[in-house]
Amino acid sequence: MSLADYLRKMRGSARGGPPRVSASEIAWSWIGSFVGIMAAWFANQALLAGADLMLMIGSMGASAALIFGAPRSPLAQPRNVVGGHALSASVGVACWTLLHAYPWLAAPLAVSTAIALMHATRTLHPPGGATALIAVIGSQDVHDLGWLYVLAPCTLGPSLLVLVALFVNNIPSSRRYPEAWF
């Protein structure tokens, strides 16, 4: 089989790439992520005005992509979202606390340990790896939070996204969230 034949075959199969989604699905994903990130923004302003946008850590954007773009994914379920971030934040803070003099060791140890613990606790949420890393490589404001980093932003922020998802992802009949709580 030639390469061209193989590529034609792959385009016509399920393995040829991700499936297309409807315009409605795209719109609901956009609406949900917009409202979810906006909720985190306003909660940050109300609770942490004057500080870094602590509820707006980068991994929240990745969580929004999963929760609103793939709401049926096992990785987007509430247990995974909230548990994965909280556990990963704890690991990241512990690694920074114990190994801040060796950031070259603290960073990979935080990410790797967070992934292992998320697997072990069935809370795997890929943005959690970023949450653990942010605890190590974040700004002085992040480090100054210490263990509070686990609560805000890493439990409160994902919890807000899940709350928005419970509302937005259940408006259209074509979506359902969550698939499972635990």
Protein Blocks (a to p, Z undefined) as FASTA:
>chain_A
ZZklmmmmmmmpmkloccdddfklmmmmmmmmmmmmmmmmmmmmmmmgoiacfklgfklm
mmmmmmmmmmmbmklgmklmmmmmmmmmmmmmmmmmmmmmmmmlmmmmmmmmmmmmmmmn
opacfklmmmmmmmmmmcfklmmnmmmlmmmmmlmmmmmmmmmmmmmmmmpmkbccdfbf
ZZ
